[in-house]
Amino acid sequence: MTIFDAVLLSYDEPMADALYSRLQRTLGGSVKRLHGVHGMRRAYRLCAEVVDREQFLLADGDFAIAADFDVAAVEPLDEGVSLRVWQAVNPVNGLAYGYGGLKLIRRSALREMGQAVDVLAALPGRIEFAQQIAGITRFNQSPFHAWKAGFRECAMLARGSEYGMAADGSRQRVEAWANSRNGEFAPYAAAGAREGVAFAGEFARLRTVRPPERPDVAAGSVCRRSRRPGGGRVSGPLVLIEPYADRLGGHHQRTLVALAQARPGSLVIAPRGIARDTVTGLREADARLVTSPAEHLAAALLAASQLAAGLSYAGLRAFRSRRQPTFLRRFPHQVTLIARCLAEASALRTARRLEPDAEAVVILSASEGLHGAAALLGGLPHLRFVHEQVTTEDAAARFLGRLARRGERQTVAVCPTQAVGDQLSAAFPGLPMVVRPFAVDDGRRLTDTERVGGRTAFGIPPGEAAVCLVGGWWPYKDIGIVDAALTRLKRPLHLVVTGTPLDDAVLARWRGLPNVRLHCVPGPVGEAVLRLVYGAVDAALVARRPGIGKESGLVMDAARLGVPLVVSDHDPDLTARLSGRPWALTFTHSTPDALVEALHEVIRRPPERPGPEVPRLLGMWSAAGQADFLTRTSASLRVEDCRC
């Protein structure tokens, strides 16, 4: 197990998935992946925002790590050193040097990166070059990738190394590239090398005759807009767009309020309206609330969205029978994608009008499709949290998406879990994407008074075991296994149920079970009632069907409030994080007897409560930390990269 975080940075490499799996096997632990970010400077900057530690390992999407690489022997960087580069074997010419090699890098250095043609040469501090070979750089995965690698590397070598390499060393490497004849697609790499050298020569010749500089642009400037230094803490207002702010309760609304409180004066756009409880929290944060479009085009987009939503609803009713052809049953869901895209574009237009210089524009609950179309129609670069991929694009929606493909460069998708990120990368290989948990830790753990008050409110005597089942009974929740387990209980258990929708027939059956004491609170409920529910119980029960990889707001709520968990092993990554924790009992999904055993364990000996360090274990950040991440990530959208 490594003490360093690790990131694979991929773009369009055909073997990236396989090499990512290889990196995970070799390094152990959780290796993160950043995929599809346009522009190398922007991609490296974003890498700094997906890791939790100051020093982390960074691998390119075409790097094949050696199976015997000993990560446990890797020493941290010394003071003043910002980067260490291991050697990689070049498969077409046999060279072994830093090109394409594994890197150990400082997060703070990436945030303070300067300007250079080779982006990492602009890091502050010293750079170390290790003599050990860490793997092979598999850039020769297609003719194009081989040509591009030769062109890019040799253009920079011919221009002059920015790492202090002697001219003779650069010339020898250029010659080796130009004479590449081993390995797959070697002739393409050689051709690219020769053309890269020619390009560098022509570029140098043209620079001897420079046009007059614009008086309003400093020499050497490569940015469209000014930006804050990457290493400093920023605290300006955000634009927070939440299409579901009209709903009561839930960690989406809680995160909205927490982010607004972390950045007072932020603009909150709620195109469907906003719940009263949420309004109260936002007013305390001095947030500006907008629930209607601020310009004519935004109003037209919202009207079109509402029309499409109505058409989708009618289609769902008309084509709900399974006897209908698949394309007809999927048609309403495709229209829903269009409706959500238009609503997002309307909100972005409003944000552009009311807060054009915001630190970051974030759609907190974004659609899983038509990402580029929303950015182009909205006319504003933005971040978008994509929580799950319920509906994929069919032919018509894909056609619209292809028309707006260039808009994907104006957005970054933020996925709360790696599983969602993998799904999104497979569906949208060109969409920039980072993985970052959505829920935030507000630090408001349950107090002893709330725990006593919760038991009193539901009439649960001290010493009697109780668990809660929170949230609507949606298809991805395995209520069937809960139903089967409750019928097999041998000892009494209090069960507190809240949420919407619920199944009245199932609840009626539970009321008649001899060992179940049911307490039902019809939902949705506000934060105050939800805290009473959690305060009344010994553990929160989370049962999901296998393969559901979206972030569990219930797990995050339990962690931040200090409530033990009884959770199914539906998500391998979550199960690994919970394994061996005294405050978490996991049970085999779809196995009622396993759940019965876990519930009996709660009855016999309630688990200890999770401590205040547990939210970070699950990847949660404070609201201030999340706001800083959103600001830094958004800054990358405003940087025009100087290198193709």
C-alpha positions as CSV (number, residue, x, y, z in Angstrom):
1,M,0.0,0.0,0.0
2,T,1.5,3.4,-1.0
3,I,1.6,6.5,1.2
4,F,1.1,8.6,-1.9
5,D,-2.1,9.3,-3.9
6,A,-1.9,8.3,-7.6
7,V,-3.5,9.7,-10.7
8,L,-3.7,8.3,-14.3
9,L,-4.1,11.3,-16.7
10,S,-5.7,10.0,-19.9
11,Y,-7.1,11.7,-23.0
12,D,-7.8,9.5,-26.0
13,E,-5.4,6.6,-25.6
14,P,-6.9,3.4,-26.8
15,M,-5.3,1.3,-24.1
16,A,-6.0,3.7,-21.2
17,D,-8.5,1.5,-19.5
18,A,-6.2,-1.5,-19.5
19,L,-3.2,0.5,-18.3
20,Y,-5.3,2.1,-15.6
21,S,-6.2,-1.4,-14.3
22,R,-2.5,-2.3,-14.4
23,L,-1.5,0.8,-12.4
24,Q,-4.1,-0.1,-9.8
25,R,-2.8,-3.6,-9.4
26,T,0.8,-2.5,-9.1
27,L,0.4,0.4,-6.8
28,G,-2.5,-0.9,-4.7
29,G,-5.0,1.3,-2.9
30,S,-7.2,3.7,-4.8
31,V,-5.7,5.2,-8.0
32,K,-7.7,8.1,-9.4
33,R,-8.2,8.9,-13.0
34,L,-8.6,12.3,-14.8
35,H,-9.9,11.8,-18.3
36,G,-10.6,13.9,-21.4
37,V,-9.4,17.3,-20.3
38,H,-8.5,19.5,-23.3
39,G,-5.1,21.3,-22.9
40,M,-2.1,19.9,-21.0
41,R,-1.8,22.9,-18.6
42,R,-5.4,22.7,-17.7
43,A,-5.2,18.9,-17.2
44,Y,-2.2,19.1,-14.9
45,R,-3.8,21.9,-12.9
46,L,-6.9,19.7,-12.4
47,C,-4.8,16.8,-11.2
48,A,-3.9,18.9,-8.2
49,E,-7.6,19.1,-7.3
50,V,-8.4,15.4,-7.3
51,V,-5.8,14.3,-4.8
52,D,-5.9,14.5,-1.0
53,R,-2.1,14.6,-0.4
54,E,0.6,17.2,-1.1
55,Q,2.8,14.7,-3.0
56,F,1.3,12.2,-5.5
57,L,2.3,9.9,-8.3
58,L,1.2,10.9,-11.8
59,A,1.1,8.5,-14.8
60,D,0.2,9.4,-18.4
61,G,-2.6,7.5,-20.0
62,D,-0.1,5.5,-22.2
63,F,2.3,4.5,-19.4
64,A,2.6,0.8,-18.6
65,I,4.1,0.5,-15.2
66,A,6.6,-2.3,-14.6
67,A,5.1,-5.2,-12.6
68,D,8.1,-5.2,-10.2
69,F,8.0,-1.4,-9.5
70,D,8.4,-1.2,-5.7
71,V,6.2,1.7,-4.7
72,A,7.0,1.1,-1.0
73,A,10.6,2.1,-1.7
74,V,9.6,5.5,-3.1
75,E,11.0,8.3,-0.9
76,P,9.1,11.6,-0.5
77,L,10.4,14.6,-2.4
78,D,13.0,16.7,-0.5
79,E,12.4,20.3,0.5
80,G,12.7,22.5,-2.6
81,V,12.1,19.6,-5.1
82,S,8.8,19.9,-7.0
83,L,9.1,16.9,-9.3
84,R,10.8,13.5,-9.7
85,V,10.7,11.7,-13.0
86,W,11.5,8.0,-13.5
87,Q,12.7,6.7,-16.8
88,A,10.4,4.9,-19.3
89,V,11.5,2.6,-22.1
90,N,10.6,3.9,-25.6
91,P,9.2,0.9,-27.6
92,V,10.1,2.2,-31.1
93,N,13.8,3.2,-30.6
94,G,15.0,1.7,-27.3
95,L,15.7,5.0,-25.6
96,A,15.2,5.1,-21.8
97,Y,14.8,8.5,-20.3
98,G,12.1,10.7,-18.7
99,Y,9.8,10.9,-21.7
100,G,6.4,9.4,-20.7
101,G,7.8,8.2,-17.3
102,L,6.2,8.0,-13.9
103,K,6.3,11.2,-11.9
104,L,6.1,12.1,-8.2
105,I,4.9,15.7,-8.0
106,R,3.8,18.3,-5.5
107,R,0.2,19.5,-5.6
108,S,1.2,23.0,-4.6
109,A,3.8,23.2,-7.4
110,L,1.1,22.5,-10.0
111,R,-1.1,25.3,-8.6
112,E,1.9,27.7,-8.9
113,M,3.0,26.5,-12.4
114,G,4.5,29.2,-14.6
115,Q,4.8,29.3,-18.4
116,A,6.8,27.0,-20.6
117,V,6.3,25.0,-23.8
118,D,6.8,21.8,-21.9
119,V,4.3,22.5,-19.2
120,L,6.0,20.7,-16.3
121,A,9.3,22.5,-17.0
122,A,7.6,25.6,-15.6
123,L,7.1,24.1,-12.1
124,P,8.7,26.1,-9.3
125,G,11.6,24.4,-7.5
126,R,14.1,21.7,-8.6
127,I,13.4,18.6,-10.8
128,E,15.0,15.3,-10.0
129,F,15.6,12.6,-12.7
130,A,15.7,9.1,-11.3
131,Q,17.9,6.6,-13.0
132,Q,15.5,3.7,-12.4
133,I,13.2,2.5,-15.2
134,A,9.6,2.4,-14.0
135,G,7.9,1.1,-17.1
136,I,7.2,1.5,-20.8
137,T,5.6,4.5,-22.5
138,R,3.1,2.8,-24.9
139,F,2.5,5.9,-27.1
140,N,2.5,3.7,-30.2
141,Q,-1.1,2.5,-29.8
142,S,-2.1,3.7,-33.3
143,P,-0.5,5.4,-36.3
144,F,-1.7,8.8,-35.2
145,H,-0.6,8.4,-31.6
146,A,2.9,7.3,-32.7
147,W,3.2,10.2,-35.2
148,K,2.0,12.7,-32.6
149,A,4.5,11.5,-30.0
150,G,7.4,11.8,-32.4
151,F,6.3,15.2,-33.6
152,R,5.8,16.7,-30.2
153,E,8.9,15.4,-28.5
154,C,11.3,16.2,-31.3
155,A,9.8,19.6,-31.9
156,M,10.7,20.5,-28.3
157,L,14.1,18.8,-28.4
158,A,15.0,20.6,-31.6
159,R,13.8,23.9,-30.1
160,G,16.1,23.4,-27.1
161,S,15.5,21.4,-23.9
162,E,13.8,23.3,-21.1
163,Y,15.3,20.9,-18.5
164,G,19.0,22.0,-19.1
165,M,19.9,19.1,-21.4
166,A,23.1,19.6,-23.4
167,A,22.7,20.2,-27.1
168,D,24.5,17.0,-28.0
169,G,22.1,15.0,-25.8
170,S,19.1,16.5,-27.5
171,R,20.6,15.9,-31.0
172,Q,21.3,12.2,-30.2
173,R,17.7,11.7,-29.0
174,V,16.3,13.4,-32.1
175,E,18.4,11.1,-34.3
176,A,17.1,8.0,-32.4
177,W,13.5,9.1,-32.8
178,A,14.0,9.9,-36.5
179,N,15.5,6.4,-37.1
180,S,12.8,4.5,-35.1
181,R,12.3,1.1,-36.7
182,N,11.3,-1.2,-33.8
183,G,7.9,-1.9,-32.4
184,E,4.4,-1.3,-33.7
185,F,3.9,1.9,-35.9
186,A,7.6,2.8,-35.6
187,P,7.6,4.4,-39.1
188,Y,4.9,6.8,-38.1
189,A,6.9,7.9,-35.0
190,A,9.9,8.4,-37.2
191,A,7.9,10.5,-39.7
192,G,6.5,12.6,-36.9
193,A,10.0,13.1,-35.5
194,R,11.3,14.5,-38.8
195,E,8.3,16.7,-39.3
196,G,8.6,18.0,-35.7
197,V,12.2,19.0,-36.3
198,A,11.1,20.8,-39.5
199,F,8.3,22.5,-37.7
200,A,10.7,23.8,-34.9
201,G,13.0,25.2,-37.5
202,E,10.3,27.0,-39.4
203,F,8.9,28.3,-36.1
204,A,12.3,29.7,-35.1
205,R,12.7,31.4,-38.5
206,L,9.2,33.1,-38.3
207,R,10.0,34.4,-34.8
208,T,12.9,36.5,-36.1
209,V,10.2,38.8,-37.7
210,R,7.7,39.5,-35.0
211,P,4.6,41.6,-35.6
212,P,4.0,44.6,-33.3
213,E,2.5,43.6,-29.9
214,R,-0.9,44.7,-29.0
215,P,-0.6,47.5,-26.4
216,D,-3.1,45.8,-24.1
217,V,-1.4,42.4,-24.0
218,A,1.8,41.7,-22.2
219,A,4.6,39.9,-24.0
220,G,4.3,36.2,-23.7
221,S,0.7,36.2,-22.5
222,V,-1.2,33.0,-23.2
223,C,-4.4,33.5,-21.2
224,R,-7.7,34.8,-22.5
225,R,-8.6,36.1,-19.1
226,S,-6.6,37.0,-16.0
227,R,-6.7,34.4,-13.3
228,R,-5.7,34.1,-9.6
229,P,-2.5,32.4,-8.7
230,G,-3.2,28.7,-8.3
231,G,-1.7,28.3,-4.8
232,G,-3.7,30.9,-3.0
233,R,-7.0,30.6,-1.1
234,V,-9.8,32.3,-2.9
235,S,-13.1,33.5,-1.4
236,G,-15.2,35.2,-4.0
237,P,-18.9,34.4,-4.6
238,L,-20.0,31.4,-6.6
239,V,-22.9,30.9,-8.9
240,L,-24.8,27.8,-7.7
241,I,-27.5,26.3,-10.0
242,E,-29.7,23.7,-8.4
243,P,-32.6,22.5,-10.6
244,Y,-34.0,20.4,-7.6
245,A,-34.0,23.2,-5.0
246,D,-37.7,23.0,-4.8
247,R,-37.5,19.6,-3.1
248,L,-37.6,19.3,0.6
249,G,-34.7,17.6,2.4
250,G,-31.8,15.6,0.9
251,H,-28.1,16.1,0.7
252,H,-28.4,18.1,-2.6
253,Q,-30.2,20.9,-0.8
254,R,-27.9,20.6,2.2
255,T,-24.8,21.0,0.1
256,L,-26.3,24.0,-1.7
257,V,-26.8,25.8,1.6
258,A,-23.4,24.8,2.9
259,L,-21.6,26.1,-0.2
260,A,-23.5,29.3,-0.1
261,Q,-22.6,29.8,3.6
262,A,-19.0,29.1,2.8
263,R,-19.1,31.9,0.2
264,P,-21.4,34.7,1.4
265,G,-23.0,36.7,-1.4
266,S,-23.2,33.8,-3.8
267,L,-25.8,33.8,-6.5
268,V,-28.2,30.8,-6.3
269,I,-30.4,30.0,-9.3
270,A,-33.3,27.7,-8.8
271,P,-35.3,27.5,-12.1
272,R,-38.1,25.4,-10.5
273,G,-38.4,27.4,-7.3
274,I,-37.0,26.7,-3.9
275,A,-38.2,25.0,-0.7
276,R,-38.9,27.2,2.3
277,D,-36.4,25.4,4.6
278,T,-33.6,26.0,2.0
279,V,-34.6,29.7,1.6
280,T,-34.0,30.2,5.4
281,G,-30.5,28.8,5.2
282,L,-29.6,30.8,2.1
283,R,-30.8,34.0,3.6
284,E,-28.5,33.4,6.6
285,A,-25.7,33.2,4.1
286,D,-26.7,36.5,2.4
287,A,-27.1,34.6,-0.9
288,R,-29.0,36.2,-3.8
289,L,-31.9,34.0,-4.9
290,V,-33.1,33.9,-8.5
291,T,-36.0,31.7,-9.5
292,S,-36.9,33.3,-12.9
293,P,-34.9,34.1,-16.1
294,A,-33.0,37.4,-16.2
295,E,-33.2,37.9,-20.0
296,H,-35.4,37.2,-23.0
297,L,-33.3,34.3,-24.4
298,A,-33.1,32.7,-21.0
299,A,-36.9,32.9,-20.7
300,A,-37.3,31.4,-24.1
301,L,-35.0,28.5,-23.3
302,L,-36.9,27.9,-20.0
303,A,-40.2,27.9,-21.8
304,A,-38.9,25.4,-24.3
305,S,-37.7,23.3,-21.5
306,Q,-41.1,23.3,-19.8
307,L,-42.8,22.4,-23.1
308,A,-40.3,19.5,-23.6
309,A,-40.9,18.3,-20.0
310,G,-44.7,18.3,-20.6
311,L,-44.2,16.2,-23.8
312,S,-42.0,13.8,-21.9
313,Y,-44.6,13.3,-19.2
314,A,-47.3,12.6,-21.8
315,G,-45.0,10.2,-23.5
316,L,-44.3,8.3,-20.3
317,R,-48.0,7.8,-19.8
318,A,-48.7,6.8,-23.4
319,F,-45.8,4.4,-23.8
320,R,-45.4,2.9,-20.3
321,S,-46.6,-0.5,-21.4
322,R,-43.7,-3.0,-22.0
323,R,-45.6,-4.2,-25.0
324,Q,-44.6,-1.0,-26.8
325,P,-41.4,-1.0,-28.9
326,T,-38.2,-0.1,-27.0
327,F,-37.6,3.0,-29.0
328,L,-41.1,4.3,-28.1
329,R,-40.6,3.6,-24.4
330,R,-37.2,5.3,-24.5
331,F,-38.5,8.3,-26.4
332,P,-39.8,10.2,-23.3
333,H,-36.5,9.8,-21.6
334,Q,-34.7,11.3,-24.6
335,V,-37.0,14.3,-24.5
336,T,-36.2,14.6,-20.7
337,L,-32.5,15.0,-21.6
338,I,-33.4,17.8,-24.0
339,A,-35.7,19.4,-21.4
340,R,-33.0,19.4,-18.7
341,C,-30.4,20.7,-21.2
342,L,-32.6,23.7,-22.1
343,A,-33.3,24.4,-18.4
344,E,-29.6,24.3,-17.6
345,A,-28.9,26.6,-20.6
346,S,-31.5,29.1,-19.3
347,A,-29.9,29.2,-15.9
348,L,-26.5,29.7,-17.4
349,R,-27.8,32.6,-19.4
350,T,-29.2,34.1,-16.3
351,A,-25.8,33.6,-14.5
352,R,-24.0,35.2,-17.4
353,R,-26.3,38.3,-17.1
354,L,-26.3,38.7,-13.3
355,E,-22.8,37.5,-12.3
356,P,-20.4,37.5,-15.3
357,D,-17.3,37.5,-13.1
358,A,-18.1,34.8,-10.6
359,E,-15.3,32.7,-9.2
360,A,-17.1,29.5,-10.4
361,V,-20.4,28.6,-12.0
362,V,-21.6,25.2,-10.9
363,I,-24.7,23.1,-11.8
364,L,-25.1,21.0,-8.6
365,S,-27.5,18.4,-10.2
366,A,-26.7,18.3,-13.9
367,S,-28.1,16.1,-16.6
368,E,-26.2,13.0,-17.7
369,G,-26.3,14.0,-21.3
370,L,-26.0,16.9,-23.8
371,H,-23.2,18.4,-21.8
372,G,-21.7,20.4,-24.7
373,A,-25.1,21.6,-25.8
374,A,-25.9,23.1,-22.4
375,A,-22.5,25.0,-22.4
376,L,-23.0,26.4,-26.0
377,L,-26.6,27.4,-25.5
378,G,-25.9,28.8,-22.1
379,G,-22.8,30.7,-23.4
380,L,-20.9,30.2,-20.1
381,P,-18.1,27.8,-19.1
382,H,-19.1,25.9,-16.0
383,L,-18.7,22.8,-13.8
384,R,-21.5,20.2,-13.6
385,F,-22.0,17.5,-11.0
386,V,-23.3,14.4,-12.7
387,H,-24.6,12.1,-10.0
388,E,-25.6,9.1,-12.0
389,Q,-26.2,7.9,-15.6
390,V,-29.8,6.9,-15.7
391,T,-30.5,7.5,-19.4
392,T,-28.0,7.2,-22.2
393,E,-28.3,9.2,-25.5
394,D,-30.1,7.5,-28.3
395,A,-29.5,8.3,-32.0
396,A,-31.3,11.7,-32.1
397,A,-29.8,12.9,-28.8
398,R,-26.4,11.7,-29.9
399,F,-26.7,13.7,-33.1
400,L,-27.5,16.8,-31.1
401,G,-24.6,16.1,-28.9
402,R,-22.2,15.7,-31.9
403,L,-23.3,19.1,-33.2
404,A,-22.4,20.6,-29.9
405,R,-19.2,18.6,-29.2
406,R,-17.0,21.6,-29.1
407,G,-19.0,22.9,-26.2
408,E,-17.6,20.0,-24.0
409,R,-14.4,21.9,-23.8
410,Q,-16.2,24.7,-21.9
411,T,-17.3,22.4,-19.1
412,V,-15.8,19.9,-16.6
413,A,-18.0,17.1,-15.3
414,V,-17.5,16.3,-11.6
415,C,-18.5,12.8,-10.7
416,P,-19.0,11.9,-7.0
417,T,-17.7,8.3,-7.4
418,Q,-15.2,6.6,-9.6
419,A,-17.9,4.2,-10.8
420,V,-20.0,7.1,-12.2
421,G,-16.8,8.6,-13.7
422,D,-16.1,5.4,-15.5
423,Q,-19.6,5.2,-16.9
424,L,-19.4,8.9,-18.1
425,S,-15.9,8.4,-19.6
426,A,-17.2,5.5,-21.6
427,A,-20.2,7.4,-22.9
428,F,-18.4,10.7,-23.5
429,P,-14.7,10.0,-24.1
430,G,-14.0,13.7,-25.0
431,L,-15.7,15.2,-21.9
432,P,-13.3,16.5,-19.3
433,M,-14.1,14.8,-16.0
434,V,-12.8,14.7,-12.4
435,V,-14.0,12.6,-9.5
436,R,-14.9,14.4,-6.3
437,P,-17.5,13.5,-3.6
438,F,-20.5,15.8,-3.7
439,A,-21.7,15.8,-0.1
440,V,-19.9,18.1,2.3
441,D,-19.2,17.9,6.1
442,D,-20.9,20.8,7.9
443,G,-19.4,19.7,11.2
444,R,-22.8,19.5,12.9
445,R,-22.7,16.2,14.5
446,L,-25.7,14.9,16.5
447,T,-25.6,16.1,20.2
448,D,-26.6,14.0,23.2
449,T,-29.6,16.2,23.6
450,E,-30.8,15.4,20.0
451,R,-30.3,11.7,20.6
452,V,-32.4,11.8,23.8
453,G,-35.0,14.0,22.0
454,G,-35.2,11.6,19.0
455,R,-35.9,8.6,21.3
456,T,-38.5,10.6,23.2
457,A,-40.2,11.8,20.0
458,F,-40.7,8.3,18.7
459,G,-41.3,6.7,22.0
460,I,-38.3,4.3,21.9
461,P,-37.2,3.4,25.4
462,P,-33.5,3.6,26.3
463,G,-31.7,0.3,25.8
464,E,-34.0,-1.0,23.1
465,A,-32.4,-1.4,19.6
466,A,-33.5,0.8,16.7
467,V,-32.4,1.3,13.1
468,C,-33.7,3.8,10.5
469,L,-34.5,3.4,6.8
470,V,-34.3,6.9,5.2
471,G,-35.2,8.0,1.8
472,G,-37.6,7.2,-1.0
473,W,-38.0,3.6,-2.1
474,W,-36.6,4.0,-5.6
475,P,-35.8,1.0,-7.9
476,Y,-32.1,1.0,-7.0
477,K,-32.9,0.4,-3.3
478,D,-33.3,-3.3,-2.3
479,I,-36.5,-3.1,-0.2
480,G,-37.2,-6.7,-1.0
481,I,-34.2,-7.9,1.1
482,V,-35.3,-5.7,4.0
483,D,-38.8,-7.1,3.8
484,A,-37.5,-10.7,3.8
485,A,-35.0,-10.0,6.7
486,L,-37.6,-8.4,8.9
487,T,-39.9,-11.4,8.7
488,R,-37.0,-13.6,10.0
489,L,-36.0,-11.5,13.0
490,K,-35.9,-13.4,16.3
491,R,-35.6,-10.4,18.6
492,P,-37.5,-7.1,18.8
493,L,-36.2,-4.1,16.8
494,H,-37.6,-0.6,16.4
495,L,-37.6,0.5,12.7
496,V,-38.0,4.3,11.9
497,V,-39.0,4.8,8.2
498,T,-39.1,8.2,6.5
499,G,-39.0,9.3,2.8
500,T,-41.1,9.4,-0.3
501,P,-42.3,7.4,-2.2
502,L,-43.0,4.5,0.1
503,D,-45.1,1.4,-0.4
504,D,-48.1,1.4,2.0
505,A,-48.8,-2.3,1.5
506,V,-45.3,-3.2,2.6
507,L,-45.5,-0.9,5.6
508,A,-48.8,-2.5,6.6
509,R,-47.2,-5.9,6.5
510,W,-44.3,-4.7,8.6
511,R,-46.7,-3.4,11.2
512,G,-48.0,-6.9,11.7
513,L,-44.6,-8.5,12.2
514,P,-44.1,-9.8,15.8
515,N,-40.6,-8.5,16.3
516,V,-40.8,-5.2,14.4
517,R,-41.9,-1.9,16.1
518,L,-42.5,0.4,13.1
519,H,-42.4,4.2,13.4
520,C,-43.2,5.9,10.1
521,V,-42.7,9.6,9.2
522,P,-44.2,10.4,5.8
523,G,-41.8,12.3,3.7
524,P,-40.3,14.4,2.5
525,V,-39.0,15.9,5.8
526,G,-36.8,18.9,6.6
527,E,-33.4,18.8,8.2
528,A,-34.7,19.2,11.8
529,V,-36.9,16.1,11.5
530,L,-34.2,14.2,9.8
531,R,-31.8,14.8,12.7
532,L,-34.5,13.5,15.1
533,V,-34.8,10.3,13.0
534,Y,-31.0,9.7,13.0
535,G,-30.7,10.7,16.7
536,A,-33.3,8.1,17.7
537,V,-31.5,5.1,16.3
538,D,-28.5,2.9,16.9
539,A,-27.7,2.5,13.2
540,A,-28.8,3.6,9.7
541,L,-29.7,0.8,7.3
542,V,-28.7,1.2,3.6
543,A,-29.7,-1.6,1.2
544,R,-29.0,-1.2,-2.5
545,R,-29.0,-3.5,-5.5
546,P,-25.6,-4.6,-6.8
547,G,-23.9,-2.5,-9.4
548,I,-25.3,0.8,-8.1
549,G,-22.2,3.1,-8.0
550,K,-23.7,6.5,-7.3
551,E,-22.8,8.3,-4.1
552,S,-25.1,7.4,-1.2
553,G,-26.3,10.5,0.6
554,L,-27.5,8.2,3.4
555,V,-24.0,6.9,4.0
556,M,-22.6,10.4,3.9
557,D,-25.3,11.7,6.3
558,A,-24.6,8.9,8.8
559,A,-20.8,9.7,8.6
560,R,-21.2,13.5,9.2
561,L,-23.8,13.0,11.9
562,G,-22.0,10.3,13.8
563,V,-24.4,7.4,13.2
564,P,-23.3,3.8,12.8
565,L,-24.1,2.0,9.5
566,V,-25.6,-1.3,8.4
567,V,-24.9,-1.3,4.6
568,S,-25.0,-3.8,1.8
569,D,-21.8,-4.6,-0.2
570,H,-23.3,-3.3,-3.5
571,D,-20.4,-1.0,-4.1
572,P,-16.9,-2.6,-3.9
573,D,-15.1,0.7,-3.4
574,L,-17.4,1.7,-0.5
575,T,-17.2,-1.8,1.0
576,A,-13.4,-1.6,1.0
577,R,-13.5,1.7,2.8
578,L,-15.8,0.3,5.4
579,S,-14.1,-3.0,5.9
580,G,-13.0,-3.6,9.5
581,R,-14.5,-0.3,10.8
582,P,-16.2,-0.8,14.2
583,W,-19.0,1.6,13.3
584,A,-20.0,-0.2,10.1
585,L,-21.6,-3.6,9.6
586,T,-21.6,-4.8,6.0
587,F,-23.8,-7.6,4.7
588,T,-23.9,-9.5,1.4
589,H,-26.3,-7.9,-1.0
590,S,-29.5,-9.8,-2.0
591,T,-29.0,-12.2,0.9
592,P,-31.7,-11.8,3.6
593,D,-29.9,-14.1,6.1
594,A,-26.8,-11.9,6.0
595,L,-28.9,-8.8,6.8
596,V,-30.7,-10.7,9.6
597,E,-27.3,-11.5,11.2
598,A,-26.2,-7.9,11.0
599,L,-29.5,-6.6,12.6
600,H,-29.2,-9.2,15.4
601,E,-25.6,-7.9,16.0
602,V,-27.1,-4.4,16.4
603,I,-29.7,-5.7,18.8
604,R,-27.1,-7.6,20.9
605,R,-24.4,-4.9,20.8
606,P,-25.0,-1.6,19.1
607,P,-21.9,-0.5,17.1
608,E,-19.8,2.4,18.4
609,R,-20.4,5.8,16.8
610,P,-18.1,7.0,14.1
611,G,-15.8,9.8,15.1
612,P,-15.3,13.2,13.6
613,E,-12.5,11.9,11.3
614,V,-14.8,9.5,9.5
615,P,-16.2,12.0,6.9
616,R,-12.7,12.5,5.5
617,L,-12.2,8.8,5.4
618,L,-15.2,8.6,3.0
619,G,-13.8,11.5,0.9
620,M,-16.0,14.3,2.3
621,W,-14.6,17.8,2.5
622,S,-15.7,20.9,4.5
623,A,-17.9,23.3,2.6
624,A,-15.0,25.8,2.5
625,G,-12.7,23.1,1.1
626,Q,-15.3,22.1,-1.6
627,A,-15.8,25.8,-2.6
628,D,-12.1,26.2,-3.0
629,F,-11.9,23.1,-5.1
630,L,-14.7,24.4,-7.4
631,T,-13.0,27.7,-7.7
632,R,-9.6,26.2,-8.7
633,T,-11.2,23.8,-11.1
634,S,-13.2,26.5,-12.7
635,A,-10.1,28.6,-13.2
636,S,-8.8,25.9,-15.5
637,L,-11.7,26.6,-17.9
638,R,-10.4,30.2,-18.3
639,V,-6.8,29.1,-19.2
640,E,-6.0,28.8,-22.9
641,D,-3.3,26.2,-23.2
642,C,-0.2,27.2,-25.1
643,R,0.6,23.7,-26.4
644,C,-1.4,21.3,-28.5
